[in-house]
Amino acid sequence: MLGRILPRTGTEPLTARSALKLRLILSLLFTPLFVAGAVIFWIWSGRAAPDDVPSADSLRTLAWISTGLAVFAVLDLAVVLWRISRARRAGDATVRQR
């Protein structure tokens, strides 16, 4: 089943494209935001007293979520930059061949 090639049934293009510029802007915007959030929540959870509201456990949960989102944003930024550079190199190669 995995190696079988199925006929196309949808209307999607053969070579789908992503909005790389939008993804680049969003990654550049949210990466520092999630990193700052993770740092703030980790520090806050370390300084929380046992009877504080929100509790240290809640703050650690928010810190883990922010950390995960920061890692995802950094990885997405790396992928977007790699794809943009690959597209530029491919564009330069086609220009040189003409």
N, CA, C and O atoms as a CHARMM CRD file, in Angstrom:
* protein
*
  392
    1    1 MET  N      0.82300  -1.18800   0.00000 PROA 1      0.00000
    2    1 MET  CA     0.00000   0.00000   0.00000 PROA 1      0.00000
    3    1 MET  C      0.86900   1.25500   0.00000 PROA 1      0.00000
    4    1 MET  O      0.50100   2.24800  -0.62700 PROA 1      0.00000
    5    2 LEU  N      2.00900   1.23500   0.68500 PROA 2      0.00000
    6    2 LEU  CA     2.83500   2.42600   0.75500 PROA 2      0.00000
    7    2 LEU  C      3.50500   2.75000  -0.57300 PROA 2      0.00000
    8    2 LEU  O      3.65200   3.92300  -0.91700 PROA 2      0.00000
    9    3 GLY  N      3.90700   1.75000  -1.31100 PROA 3      0.00000
   10    3 GLY  CA     4.62600   1.99100  -2.55400 PROA 3      0.00000
   11    3 GLY  C      3.72500   2.20300  -3.75800 PROA 3      0.00000
   12    3 GLY  O      4.21100   2.52900  -4.84100 PROA 3      0.00000
   13    4 ARG  N      2.44600   2.02600  -3.59100 PROA 4      0.00000
   14    4 ARG  CA     1.51700   2.13400  -4.70000 PROA 4      0.00000
   15    4 ARG  C      1.24700   3.59600  -5.03500 PROA 4      0.00000
   16    4 ARG  O      1.02500   4.41400  -4.14200 PROA 4      0.00000
   17    5 ILE  N      1.26800   3.92000  -6.31800 PROA 5      0.00000
   18    5 ILE  CA     0.98500   5.27800  -6.75800 PROA 5      0.00000
   19    5 ILE  C     -0.49500   5.36300  -7.10300 PROA 5      0.00000
   20    5 ILE  O     -0.99100   4.63600  -7.96400 PROA 5      0.00000
   21    6 LEU  N     -1.18100   6.25000  -6.42600 PROA 6      0.00000
   22    6 LEU  CA    -2.61200   6.41800  -6.63300 PROA 6      0.00000
   23    6 LEU  C     -2.86400   7.51500  -7.66000 PROA 6      0.00000
   24    6 LEU  O     -2.09300   8.47100  -7.74000 PROA 6      0.00000
   25    7 PRO  N     -3.91500   7.39300  -8.43600 PROA 7      0.00000
   26    7 PRO  CA    -4.24000   8.46600  -9.38000 PROA 7      0.00000
   27    7 PRO  C     -4.68400   9.71700  -8.62300 PROA 7      0.00000
   28    7 PRO  O     -5.22200   9.63400  -7.51900 PROA 7      0.00000
   29    8 ARG  N     -4.45000  10.85200  -9.22800 PROA 8      0.00000
   30    8 ARG  CA    -4.84900  12.11500  -8.60800 PROA 8      0.00000
   31    8 ARG  C     -6.36400  12.23800  -8.63100 PROA 8      0.00000
   32    8 ARG  O     -7.00300  11.98300  -9.65100 PROA 8      0.00000
   33    9 THR  N     -6.92400  12.62400  -7.51200 PROA 9      0.00000
   34    9 THR  CA    -8.37000  12.76700  -7.43200 PROA 9      0.00000
   35    9 THR  C     -8.79000  14.19200  -7.12000 PROA 9      0.00000
   36    9 THR  O     -9.95500  14.53900  -7.31000 PROA 9      0.00000
   37   10 GLY  N     -7.88500  15.01600  -6.65200 PROA 10     0.00000
   38   10 GLY  CA    -8.22200  16.38700  -6.25800 PROA 10     0.00000
   39   10 GLY  C     -7.86600  17.40000  -7.32700 PROA 10     0.00000
   40   10 GLY  O     -7.46700  17.05000  -8.43800 PROA 10     0.00000
   41   11 THR  N     -8.01900  18.65200  -6.96800 PROA 11     0.00000
   42   11 THR  CA    -7.71800  19.73400  -7.90000 PROA 11     0.00000
   43   11 THR  C     -6.45700  20.49500  -7.49700 PROA 11     0.00000
   44   11 THR  O     -6.16200  21.55000  -8.05900 PROA 11     0.00000
   45   12 GLU  N     -5.71800  19.96900  -6.53300 PROA 12     0.00000
   46   12 GLU  CA    -4.50800  20.65900  -6.09100 PROA 12     0.00000
   47   12 GLU  C     -3.45700  20.63200  -7.20700 PROA 12     0.00000
   48   12 GLU  O     -3.42100  19.70200  -8.01300 PROA 12     0.00000
   49   13 PRO  N     -2.60500  21.65900  -7.24500 PROA 13     0.00000
   50   13 PRO  CA    -1.57600  21.69400  -8.29300 PROA 13     0.00000
   51   13 PRO  C     -0.52400  20.61200  -8.06900 PROA 13     0.00000
   52   13 PRO  O     -0.35300  20.11700  -6.95500 PROA 13     0.00000
   53   14 LEU  N      0.17300  20.25300  -9.13700 PROA 14     0.00000
   54   14 LEU  CA     1.22100  19.23400  -9.01500 PROA 14     0.00000
   55   14 LEU  C      2.34500  19.71500  -8.11700 PROA 14     0.00000
   56   14 LEU  O      2.88900  18.93400  -7.33500 PROA 14     0.00000
   57   15 THR  N      2.69600  20.96700  -8.21500 PROA 15     0.00000
   58   15 THR  CA     3.75800  21.52100  -7.37500 PROA 15     0.00000
   59   15 THR  C      3.15300  22.62700  -6.52500 PROA 15     0.00000
   60   15 THR  O      3.14100  23.79300  -6.92100 PROA 15     0.00000
   61   16 ALA  N      2.65600  22.25500  -5.36600 PROA 16     0.00000
   62   16 ALA  CA     2.04700  23.23200  -4.45900 PROA 16     0.00000
   63   16 ALA  C      3.11800  24.16300  -3.91800 PROA 16     0.00000
   64   16 ALA  O      4.25500  23.75300  -3.68400 PROA 16     0.00000
   65   17 ARG  N      2.74800  25.39600  -3.72700 PROA 17     0.00000
   66   17 ARG  CA     3.68900  26.39500  -3.23000 PROA 17     0.00000
   67   17 ARG  C      3.19900  26.94600  -1.90300 PROA 17     0.00000
   68   17 ARG  O      1.99700  27.03800  -1.65500 PROA 17     0.00000
   69   18 SER  N      4.14000  27.30500  -1.06800 PROA 18     0.00000
   70   18 SER  CA     3.82400  27.86800   0.23400 PROA 18     0.00000
   71   18 SER  C      4.07100  29.37300   0.19500 PROA 18     0.00000
   72   18 SER  O      4.90000  29.85200  -0.57900 PROA 18     0.00000
   73   19 ALA  N      3.36400  30.10000   1.01500 PROA 19     0.00000
   74   19 ALA  CA     3.57100  31.54900   1.11400 PROA 19     0.00000
   75   19 ALA  C      4.80500  31.78900   1.99100 PROA 19     0.00000
   76   19 ALA  O      4.68600  32.07400   3.18300 PROA 19     0.00000
   77   20 LEU  N      5.98600  31.67000   1.38600 PROA 20     0.00000
   78   20 LEU  CA     7.23400  31.72800   2.16000 PROA 20     0.00000
   79   20 LEU  C      7.45900  33.08500   2.79900 PROA 20     0.00000
   80   20 LEU  O      7.95600  33.16500   3.92200 PROA 20     0.00000
   81   21 LYS  N      7.09800  34.15700   2.09800 PROA 21     0.00000
   82   21 LYS  CA     7.31700  35.48800   2.67300 PROA 21     0.00000
   83   21 LYS  C      6.44500  35.69200   3.90600 PROA 21     0.00000
   84   21 LYS  O      6.89400  36.27500   4.89300 PROA 21     0.00000
   85   22 LEU  N      5.20500  35.21700   3.85700 PROA 22     0.00000
   86   22 LEU  CA     4.33300  35.32400   5.02600 PROA 22     0.00000
   87   22 LEU  C      4.86700  34.47100   6.17000 PROA 22     0.00000
   88   22 LEU  O      4.88900  34.91500   7.31800 PROA 22     0.00000
   89   23 ARG  N      5.29700  33.24900   5.86300 PROA 23     0.00000
   90   23 ARG  CA     5.87500  32.38900   6.90400 PROA 23     0.00000
   91   23 ARG  C      7.13900  33.00600   7.48500 PROA 23     0.00000
   92   23 ARG  O      7.39100  32.88500   8.68400 PROA 23     0.00000
   93   24 LEU  N      7.94100  33.67200   6.64600 PROA 24     0.00000
   94   24 LEU  CA     9.15400  34.33300   7.12700 PROA 24     0.00000
   95   24 LEU  C      8.79800  35.46300   8.09500 PROA 24     0.00000
   96   24 LEU  O      9.40200  35.58700   9.16100 PROA 24     0.00000
   97   25 ILE  N      7.82400  36.27700   7.72400 PROA 25     0.00000
   98   25 ILE  CA     7.40400  37.38700   8.59200 PROA 25     0.00000
   99   25 ILE  C      6.87000  36.85300   9.91900 PROA 25     0.00000
  100   25 ILE  O      7.22900  37.35600  10.98400 PROA 25     0.00000
  101   26 LEU  N      6.01700  35.83700   9.85400 PROA 26     0.00000
  102   26 LEU  CA     5.44600  35.27800  11.08600 PROA 26     0.00000
  103   26 LEU  C      6.51000  34.63400  11.95900 PROA 26     0.00000
  104   26 LEU  O      6.47100  34.77300  13.18200 PROA 26     0.00000
  105   27 SER  N      7.45700  33.93600  11.35400 PROA 27     0.00000
  106   27 SER  CA     8.53300  33.31800  12.13900 PROA 27     0.00000
  107   27 SER  C      9.41500  34.37800  12.78700 PROA 27     0.00000
  108   27 SER  O      9.81100  34.24400  13.94400 PROA 27     0.00000
  109   28 LEU  N      9.71800  35.43200  12.03100 PROA 28     0.00000
  110   28 LEU  CA    10.54200  36.49900  12.59700 PROA 28     0.00000
  111   28 LEU  C      9.81400  37.25000  13.71000 PROA 28     0.00000
  112   28 LEU  O     10.44600  37.76900  14.63000 PROA 28     0.00000
  113   29 LEU  N      8.50000  37.30500  13.62600 PROA 29     0.00000
  114   29 LEU  CA     7.71600  37.98400  14.64700 PROA 29     0.00000
  115   29 LEU  C      7.55100  37.12800  15.90100 PROA 29     0.00000
  116   29 LEU  O      7.71900  37.61800  17.01800 PROA 29     0.00000
  117   30 PHE  N      7.22400  35.85100  15.71600 PROA 30     0.00000
  118   30 PHE  CA     6.86100  35.02400  16.86200 PROA 30     0.00000
  119   30 PHE  C      8.03600  34.30500  17.51800 PROA 30     0.00000
  120   30 PHE  O      7.92200  33.92200  18.68300 PROA 30     0.00000
  121   31 THR  N      9.14600  34.10500  16.83700 PROA 31     0.00000
  122   31 THR  CA    10.29100  33.45100  17.47500 PROA 31     0.00000
  123   31 THR  C     10.75600  34.21800  18.71300 PROA 31     0.00000
  124   31 THR  O     10.85400  33.62100  19.78500 PROA 31     0.00000
  125   32 PRO  N     11.04800  35.52500  18.60700 PROA 32     0.00000
  126   32 PRO  CA    11.47300  36.22500  19.83400 PROA 32     0.00000
  127   32 PRO  C     10.36600  36.31300  20.87900 PROA 32     0.00000
  128   32 PRO  O     10.64700  36.32500  22.07700 PROA 32     0.00000
  129   33 LEU  N      9.11500  36.37400  20.43900 PROA 33     0.00000
  130   33 LEU  CA     8.00400  36.43500  21.37900 PROA 33     0.00000
  131   33 LEU  C      7.91300  35.14900  22.20700 PROA 33     0.00000
  132   33 LEU  O      7.75800  35.20700  23.42700 PROA 33     0.00000
  133   34 PHE  N      8.00900  33.99400  21.54700 PROA 34     0.00000
  134   34 PHE  CA     7.93200  32.71800  22.26700 PROA 34     0.00000
  135   34 PHE  C      9.17400  32.47600  23.12300 PROA 34     0.00000
  136   34 PHE  O      9.07400  31.91000  24.21100 PROA 34     0.00000
  137   35 VAL  N     10.33100  32.89700  22.64400 PROA 35     0.00000
  138   35 VAL  CA    11.55600  32.75500  23.45200 PROA 35     0.00000
  139   35 VAL  C     11.44600  33.61300  24.71000 PROA 35     0.00000
  140   35 VAL  O     11.77100  33.16000  25.80700 PROA 35     0.00000
  141   36 ALA  N     10.98800  34.84800  24.54600 PROA 36     0.00000
  142   36 ALA  CA    10.83100  35.73100  25.71100 PROA 36     0.00000
  143   36 ALA  C      9.79400  35.15300  26.67200 PROA 36     0.00000
  144   36 ALA  O      9.99600  35.17400  27.88600 PROA 36     0.00000
  145   37 GLY  N      8.69200  34.64000  26.14200 PROA 37     0.00000
  146   37 GLY  CA     7.67800  34.03200  26.99900 PROA 37     0.00000
  147   37 GLY  C      8.21700  32.84200  27.76800 PROA 37     0.00000
  148   37 GLY  O      7.93800  32.68000  28.95600 PROA 37     0.00000
  149   38 ALA  N      8.99400  32.00600  27.08300 PROA 38     0.00000
  150   38 ALA  CA     9.56900  30.83500  27.75300 PROA 38     0.00000
  151   38 ALA  C     10.50400  31.26200  28.88000 PROA 38     0.00000
  152   38 ALA  O     10.45000  30.70900  29.97900 PROA 38     0.00000
  153   39 VAL  N     11.35400  32.23600  28.61100 PROA 39     0.00000
  154   39 VAL  CA    12.29200  32.71300  29.64100 PROA 39     0.00000
  155   39 VAL  C     11.53500  33.29600  30.82600 PROA 39     0.00000
  156   39 VAL  O     11.84200  33.00000  31.98100 PROA 39     0.00000
  157   40 ILE  N     10.54500  34.12500  30.52800 PROA 40     0.00000
  158   40 ILE  CA     9.77700  34.75300  31.61200 PROA 40     0.00000
  159   40 ILE  C      9.05600  33.69800  32.45300 PROA 40     0.00000
  160   40 ILE  O      9.09300  33.75800  33.68200 PROA 40     0.00000
  161   41 PHE  N      8.40100  32.73400  31.80400 PROA 41     0.00000
  162   41 PHE  CA     7.66700  31.71800  32.56700 PROA 41     0.00000
  163   41 PHE  C      8.60100  30.80900  33.35600 PROA 41     0.00000
  164   41 PHE  O      8.26500  30.40900  34.47100 PROA 41     0.00000
  165   42 TRP  N      9.78000  30.46900  32.79800 PROA 42     0.00000
  166   42 TRP  CA    10.72400  29.63900  33.55300 PROA 42     0.00000
  167   42 TRP  C     11.22600  30.37800  34.79200 PROA 42     0.00000
  168   42 TRP  O     11.30300  29.80100  35.87600 PROA 42     0.00000
  169   43 ILE  N     11.56600  31.65300  34.62700 PROA 43     0.00000
  170   43 ILE  CA    12.05200  32.43400  35.77800 PROA 43     0.00000
  171   43 ILE  C     10.94000  32.59200  36.81000 PROA 43     0.00000
  172   43 ILE  O     11.16900  32.42700  38.00800 PROA 43     0.00000
  173   44 TRP  N      9.74400  32.90900  36.34500 PROA 44     0.00000
  174   44 TRP  CA     8.60700  33.10300  37.24500 PROA 44     0.00000
  175   44 TRP  C      8.27400  31.82000  38.00600 PROA 44     0.00000
  176   44 TRP  O      7.97300  31.85500  39.19900 PROA 44     0.00000
  177   45 SER  N      8.33000  30.68700  37.30100 PROA 45     0.00000
  178   45 SER  CA     8.01900  29.42600  37.99900 PROA 45     0.00000
  179   45 SER  C      9.08900  29.08200  39.03500 PROA 45     0.00000
  180   45 SER  O      8.78800  28.46500  40.05700 PROA 45     0.00000
  181   46 GLY  N     10.31900  29.47400  38.77600 PROA 46     0.00000
  182   46 GLY  CA    11.38400  29.22600  39.75400 PROA 46     0.00000
  183   46 GLY  C     11.26000  30.07600  41.00100 PROA 46     0.00000
  184   46 GLY  O     11.70600  29.68000  42.07700 PROA 46     0.00000
  185   47 ARG  N     10.65700  31.23700  40.85900 PROA 47     0.00000
  186   47 ARG  CA    10.52500  32.15100  41.99600 PROA 47     0.00000
  187   47 ARG  C      9.16900  32.04500  42.69100 PROA 47     0.00000
  188   47 ARG  O      8.93900  32.73200  43.68600 PROA 47     0.00000
  189   48 ALA  N      8.28200  31.21600  42.19800 PROA 48     0.00000
  190   48 ALA  CA     6.93100  31.11400  42.77000 PROA 48     0.00000
  191   48 ALA  C      6.96300  30.39600  44.10900 PROA 48     0.00000
  192   48 ALA  O      7.62900  29.37400  44.27400 PROA 48     0.00000
  193   49 ALA  N      6.23400  30.95200  45.05000 PROA 49     0.00000
  194   49 ALA  CA     6.10200  30.33300  46.36900 PROA 49     0.00000
  195   49 ALA  C      5.01400  29.24900  46.29600 PROA 49     0.00000
  196   49 ALA  O      4.20800  29.25200  45.36500 PROA 49     0.00000
  197   50 PRO  N      4.98400  28.32800  47.26100 PROA 50     0.00000
  198   50 PRO  CA     3.99900  27.23500  47.21600 PROA 50     0.00000
  199   50 PRO  C      2.53800  27.70100  47.19000 PROA 50     0.00000
  200   50 PRO  O      1.68500  27.01300  46.62900 PROA 50     0.00000
  201   51 ASP  N      2.24100  28.85700  47.79000 PROA 51     0.00000
  202   51 ASP  CA     0.84700  29.30700  47.84600 PROA 51     0.00000
  203   51 ASP  C      0.53400  30.40400  46.82800 PROA 51     0.00000
  204   51 ASP  O     -0.52900  31.02000  46.90500 PROA 51     0.00000
  205   52 ASP  N      1.42000  30.65700  45.89300 PROA 52     0.00000
  206   52 ASP  CA     1.19400  31.68500  44.87600 PROA 52     0.00000
  207   52 ASP  C      0.15500  31.23600  43.85100 PROA 52     0.00000
  208   52 ASP  O     -0.03800  30.04800  43.59500 PROA 52     0.00000
  209   53 VAL  N     -0.50500  32.24600  43.27500 PROA 53     0.00000
  210   53 VAL  CA    -1.43300  32.00700  42.17500 PROA 53     0.00000
  211   53 VAL  C     -0.96500  32.87200  41.02200 PROA 53     0.00000
  212   53 VAL  O     -0.87800  34.08900  41.19000 PROA 53     0.00000
  213   54 PRO  N     -0.66100  32.32100  39.87600 PROA 54     0.00000
  214   54 PRO  CA    -0.70400  30.92400  39.46500 PROA 54     0.00000
  215   54 PRO  C      0.40200  30.11300  40.13400 PROA 54     0.00000
  216   54 PRO  O      1.43000  30.64900  40.54900 PROA 54     0.00000
  217   55 SER  N      0.16600  28.83000  40.22500 PROA 55     0.00000
  218   55 SER  CA     1.11300  27.94900  40.90800 PROA 55     0.00000
  219   55 SER  C      2.34400  27.72200  40.04400 PROA 55     0.00000
  220   55 SER  O      2.34700  28.00200  38.84500 PROA 55     0.00000
  221   56 ALA  N      3.38300  27.21000  40.67900 PROA 56     0.00000
  222   56 ALA  CA     4.62400  26.92400  39.96400 PROA 56     0.00000
  223   56 ALA  C      4.40200  25.86700  38.88600 PROA 56     0.00000
  224   56 ALA  O      5.01900  25.92400  37.82200 PROA 56     0.00000
  225   57 ASP  N      3.52800  24.90700  39.15700 PROA 57     0.00000
  226   57 ASP  CA     3.22500  23.87600  38.14400 PROA 57     0.00000
  227   57 ASP  C      2.54300  24.47900  36.91700 PROA 57     0.00000
  228   57 ASP  O      2.86400  24.11400  35.78600 PROA 57     0.00000
  229   58 SER  N      1.61200  25.39000  37.13400 PROA 58     0.00000
  230   58 SER  CA     0.94600  26.05200  36.00800 PROA 58     0.00000
  231   58 SER  C      1.94300  26.86600  35.19200 PROA 58     0.00000
  232   58 SER  O      1.89300  26.88000  33.96300 PROA 58     0.00000
  233   59 LEU  N      2.83800  27.53700  35.88700 PROA 59     0.00000
  234   59 LEU  CA     3.84200  28.34800  35.19100 PROA 59     0.00000
  235   59 LEU  C      4.82100  27.46900  34.42100 PROA 59     0.00000
  236   59 LEU  O      5.25400  27.82700  33.32500 PROA 59     0.00000
  237   60 ARG  N      5.17200  26.31100  34.99800 PROA 60     0.00000
  238   60 ARG  CA     6.05500  25.39000  34.27900 PROA 60     0.00000
  239   60 ARG  C      5.36800  24.85000  33.03500 PROA 60     0.00000
  240   60 ARG  O      6.01000  24.66500  32.00200 PROA 60     0.00000
  241   61 THR  N      4.06700  24.59700  33.12500 PROA 61     0.00000
  242   61 THR  CA     3.32000  24.13600  31.95300 PROA 61     0.00000
  243   61 THR  C      3.33700  25.20000  30.86000 PROA 61     0.00000
  244   61 THR  O      3.55900  24.89000  29.69000 PROA 61     0.00000
  245   62 LEU  N      3.10300  26.44300  31.24200 PROA 62     0.00000
  246   62 LEU  CA     3.17000  27.53300  30.26800 PROA 62     0.00000
  247   62 LEU  C      4.58400  27.68600  29.70700 PROA 62     0.00000
  248   62 LEU  O      4.76100  27.99900  28.53000 PROA 62     0.00000
  249   63 ALA  N      5.58000  27.46400  30.55100 PROA 63     0.00000
  250   63 ALA  CA     6.96900  27.56100  30.08500 PROA 63     0.00000
  251   63 ALA  C      7.27100  26.46300  29.07100 PROA 63     0.00000
  252   63 ALA  O      7.93200  26.71900  28.06400 PROA 63     0.00000
  253   64 TRP  N      6.79600  25.24400  29.32300 PROA 64     0.00000
  254   64 TRP  CA     7.01000  24.15600  28.36400 PROA 64     0.00000
  255   64 TRP  C      6.29400  24.42500  27.05000 PROA 64     0.00000
  256   64 TRP  O      6.83600  24.15900  25.97700 PROA 64     0.00000
  257   65 ILE  N      5.09000  24.94600  27.13100 PROA 65     0.00000
  258   65 ILE  CA     4.34900  25.26900  25.90800 PROA 65     0.00000
  259   65 ILE  C      5.07600  26.35500  25.12000 PROA 65     0.00000
  260   65 ILE  O      5.23800  26.24300  23.90500 PROA 65     0.00000
  261   66 SER  N      5.51100  27.40100  25.81100 PROA 66     0.00000
  262   66 SER  CA     6.25300  28.48000  25.14000 PROA 66     0.00000
  263   66 SER  C      7.56300  27.97000  24.55100 PROA 66     0.00000
  264   66 SER  O      7.95100  28.37700  23.45600 PROA 66     0.00000
  265   67 THR  N      8.24100  27.08900  25.26300 PROA 67     0.00000
  266   67 THR  CA     9.48600  26.52000  24.76100 PROA 67     0.00000
  267   67 THR  C      9.24000  25.69700  23.50700 PROA 67     0.00000
  268   67 THR  O      9.98700  25.80000  22.53400 PROA 67     0.00000
  269   68 GLY  N      8.19500  24.88200  23.52900 PROA 68     0.00000
  270   68 GLY  CA     7.86000  24.09000  22.34600 PROA 68     0.00000
  271   68 GLY  C      7.51500  24.95600  21.15500 PROA 68     0.00000
  272   68 GLY  O      7.95200  24.68400  20.03600 PROA 68     0.00000
  273   69 LEU  N      6.73100  26.00000  21.38700 PROA 69     0.00000
  274   69 LEU  CA     6.38500  26.91300  20.29900 PROA 69     0.00000
  275   69 LEU  C      7.62000  27.66200  19.78900 PROA 69     0.00000
  276   69 LEU  O      7.73300  27.91800  18.59000 PROA 69     0.00000
  277   70 ALA  N      8.53800  28.01100  20.67800 PROA 70     0.00000
  278   70 ALA  CA     9.76900  28.68400  20.25900 PROA 70     0.00000
  279   70 ALA  C     10.61700  27.75700  19.38900 PROA 70     0.00000
  280   70 ALA  O     11.16600  28.18700  18.37400 PROA 70     0.00000
  281   71 VAL  N     10.72500  26.49700  19.78200 PROA 71     0.00000
  282   71 VAL  CA    11.48500  25.53500  18.97800 PROA 71     0.00000
  283   71 VAL  C     10.82800  25.35500  17.61100 PROA 71     0.00000
  284   71 VAL  O     11.51600  25.32000  16.59100 PROA 71     0.00000
  285   72 PHE  N      9.51100  25.24000  17.58700 PROA 72     0.00000
  286   72 PHE  CA     8.78600  25.10300  16.32800 PROA 72     0.00000
  287   72 PHE  C      9.00500  26.33000  15.44100 PROA 72     0.00000
  288   72 PHE  O      9.21400  26.19100  14.23600 PROA 72     0.00000
  289   73 ALA  N      8.95900  27.53400  16.03000 PROA 73     0.00000
  290   73 ALA  CA     9.14900  28.76300  15.25400 PROA 73     0.00000
  291   73 ALA  C     10.56500  28.84600  14.70800 PROA 73     0.00000
  292   73 ALA  O     10.76000  29.27800  13.57200 PROA 73     0.00000
  293   74 VAL  N     11.55300  28.44300  15.49100 PROA 74     0.00000
  294   74 VAL  CA    12.94700  28.46700  15.01500 PROA 74     0.00000
  295   74 VAL  C     13.13900  27.45400  13.88700 PROA 74     0.00000
  296   74 VAL  O     13.79000  27.76000  12.88800 PROA 74     0.00000
  297   75 LEU  N     12.58400  26.26400  14.03700 PROA 75     0.00000
  298   75 LEU  CA    12.69500  25.26400  12.97000 PROA 75     0.00000
  299   75 LEU  C     11.98600  25.72500  11.70200 PROA 75     0.00000
  300   75 LEU  O     12.49700  25.52500  10.59900 PROA 75     0.00000
  301   76 ASP  N     10.81900  26.33700  11.84800 PROA 76     0.00000
  302   76 ASP  CA    10.10400  26.84000  10.68300 PROA 76     0.00000
  303   76 ASP  C     10.89500  27.96700  10.02000 PROA 76     0.00000
  304   76 ASP  O     10.94300  28.04700   8.79300 PROA 76     0.00000
  305   77 LEU  N     11.50600  28.82400  10.80700 PROA 77     0.00000
  306   77 LEU  CA    12.34000  29.89600  10.25800 PROA 77     0.00000
  307   77 LEU  C     13.50600  29.31400   9.48100 PROA 77     0.00000
  308   77 LEU  O     13.83500  29.80400   8.40100 PROA 77     0.00000
  309   78 ALA  N     14.13600  28.27800  10.01300 PROA 78     0.00000
  310   78 ALA  CA    15.25500  27.64200   9.31400 PROA 78     0.00000
  311   78 ALA  C     14.79300  27.01400   7.99500 PROA 78     0.00000
  312   78 ALA  O     15.48200  27.13000   6.98100 PROA 78     0.00000
  313   79 VAL  N     13.64600  26.36000   8.00200 PROA 79     0.00000
  314   79 VAL  CA    13.12200  25.74100   6.78500 PROA 79     0.00000
  315   79 VAL  C     12.78800  26.80400   5.74700 PROA 79     0.00000
  316   79 VAL  O     13.10100  26.64200   4.56800 PROA 79     0.00000
  317   80 VAL  N     12.15900  27.88200   6.17500 PROA 80     0.00000
  318   80 VAL  CA    11.78600  28.95300   5.24400 PROA 80     0.00000
  319   80 VAL  C     13.03800  29.58100   4.63500 PROA 80     0.00000
  320   80 VAL  O     13.09300  29.80000   3.42500 PROA 80     0.00000
  321   81 LEU  N     14.03000  29.86900   5.45400 PROA 81     0.00000
  322   81 LEU  CA    15.26500  30.45700   4.93000 PROA 81     0.00000
  323   81 LEU  C     15.96700  29.50200   3.97200 PROA 81     0.00000
  324   81 LEU  O     16.51300  29.93400   2.95700 PROA 81     0.00000
  325   82 TRP  N     15.95800  28.20700   4.28400 PROA 82     0.00000
  326   82 TRP  CA    16.57700  27.22200   3.39700 PROA 82     0.00000
  327   82 TRP  C     15.84000  27.16200   2.06100 PROA 82     0.00000
  328   82 TRP  O     16.46900  27.11400   1.00400 PROA 82     0.00000
  329   83 ARG  N     14.50900  27.16400   2.10700 PROA 83     0.00000
  330   83 ARG  CA    13.73300  27.10700   0.87000 PROA 83     0.00000
  331   83 ARG  C     13.90200  28.36900   0.03600 PROA 83     0.00000
  332   83 ARG  O     13.95800  28.29500  -1.19200 PROA 83     0.00000
  333   84 ILE  N     13.98400  29.51700   0.68000 PROA 84     0.00000
  334   84 ILE  CA    14.19400  30.76200  -0.06200 PROA 84     0.00000
  335   84 ILE  C     15.56500  30.75300  -0.72200 PROA 84     0.00000
  336   84 ILE  O     15.70100  31.14600  -1.88000 PROA 84     0.00000
  337   85 SER  N     16.58100  30.30700   0.01000 PROA 85     0.00000
  338   85 SER  CA    17.92600  30.27200  -0.58400 PROA 85     0.00000
  339   85 SER  C     18.00300  29.24600  -1.71300 PROA 85     0.00000
  340   85 SER  O     18.68400  29.47400  -2.71300 PROA 85     0.00000
  341   86 ARG  N     17.31000  28.11900  -1.55800 PROA 86     0.00000
  342   86 ARG  CA    17.28700  27.10900  -2.61300 PROA 86     0.00000
  343   86 ARG  C     16.58100  27.64500  -3.85300 PROA 86     0.00000
  344   86 ARG  O     17.01500  27.38700  -4.97600 PROA 86     0.00000
  345   87 ALA  N     15.50300  28.38500  -3.65800 PROA 87     0.00000
  346   87 ALA  CA    14.77800  28.96600  -4.79100 PROA 87     0.00000
  347   87 ALA  C     15.62500  30.01100  -5.49300 PROA 87     0.00000
  348   87 ALA  O     15.59400  30.11400  -6.72000 PROA 87     0.00000
  349   88 ARG  N     16.38000  30.78500  -4.73100 PROA 88     0.00000
  350   88 ARG  CA    17.26000  31.78800  -5.34800 PROA 88     0.00000
  351   88 ARG  C     18.37400  31.12600  -6.14000 PROA 88     0.00000
  352   88 ARG  O     18.71700  31.56600  -7.23800 PROA 88     0.00000
  353   89 ARG  N     18.94400  30.05100  -5.56800 PROA 89     0.00000
  354   89 ARG  CA    20.00100  29.34100  -6.29700 PROA 89     0.00000
  355   89 ARG  C     19.45400  28.72100  -7.56900 PROA 89     0.00000
  356   89 ARG  O     20.10900  28.76500  -8.61100 PROA 89     0.00000
  357   90 ALA  N     18.26500  28.14600  -7.49900 PROA 90     0.00000
  358   90 ALA  CA    17.64900  27.54500  -8.68500 PROA 90     0.00000
  359   90 ALA  C     17.33200  28.62500  -9.70600 PROA 90     0.00000
  360   90 ALA  O     17.48700  28.40300 -10.90700 PROA 90     0.00000
  361   91 GLY  N     16.88900  29.79200  -9.24900 PROA 91     0.00000
  362   91 GLY  CA    16.61900  30.90500 -10.15400 PROA 91     0.00000
  363   91 GLY  C     17.88600  31.40800 -10.80800 PROA 91     0.00000
  364   91 GLY  O     17.88000  31.73000 -11.99600 PROA 91     0.00000
  365   92 ASP  N     18.97600  31.48300 -10.05400 PROA 92     0.00000
  366   92 ASP  CA    20.25100  31.91200 -10.62000 PROA 92     0.00000
  367   92 ASP  C     20.75800  30.91100 -11.63800 PROA 92     0.00000
  368   92 ASP  O     21.32100  31.30400 -12.66000 PROA 92     0.00000
  369   93 ALA  N     20.57300  29.63700 -11.38500 PROA 93     0.00000
  370   93 ALA  CA    21.03500  28.60400 -12.31400 PROA 93     0.00000
  371   93 ALA  C     20.27200  28.67100 -13.62900 PROA 93     0.00000
  372   93 ALA  O     20.85500  28.47000 -14.69400 PROA 93     0.00000
  373   94 THR  N     18.97700  28.95300 -13.56600 PROA 94     0.00000
  374   94 THR  CA    18.21700  29.03100 -14.80300 PROA 94     0.00000
  375   94 THR  C     18.57800  30.28100 -15.59100 PROA 94     0.00000
  376   94 THR  O     18.53000  30.28400 -16.82100 PROA 94     0.00000
  377   95 VAL  N     18.93900  31.34200 -14.87900 PROA 95     0.00000
  378   95 VAL  CA    19.35800  32.56800 -15.56800 PROA 95     0.00000
  379   95 VAL  C     20.68800  32.33000 -16.27100 PROA 95     0.00000
  380   95 VAL  O     20.87100  32.77600 -17.40300 PROA 95     0.00000
  381   96 ARG  N     21.62800  31.63000 -15.61500 PROA 96     0.00000
  382   96 ARG  CA    22.94500  31.36300 -16.20200 PROA 96     0.00000
  383   96 ARG  C     22.85200  30.43300 -17.40700 PROA 96     0.00000
  384   96 ARG  O     23.67200  30.52300 -18.32100 PROA 96     0.00000
  385   97 GLN  N     21.86000  29.53800 -17.41900 PROA 97     0.00000
  386   97 GLN  CA    21.75400  28.58400 -18.51800 PROA 97     0.00000
  387   97 GLN  C     21.23600  29.23100 -19.78400 PROA 97     0.00000
  388   97 GLN  O     21.46500  28.69400 -20.86800 PROA 97     0.00000
  389   98 ARG  N     20.56400  30.33200 -19.70200 PROA 98     0.00000
  390   98 ARG  CA    19.98800  30.97800 -20.88600 PROA 98     0.00000
  391   98 ARG  C     21.00200  31.67900 -21.69600 PROA 98     0.00000
  392   98 ARG  O     20.67000  32.27100 -22.72300 PROA 98     0.00000
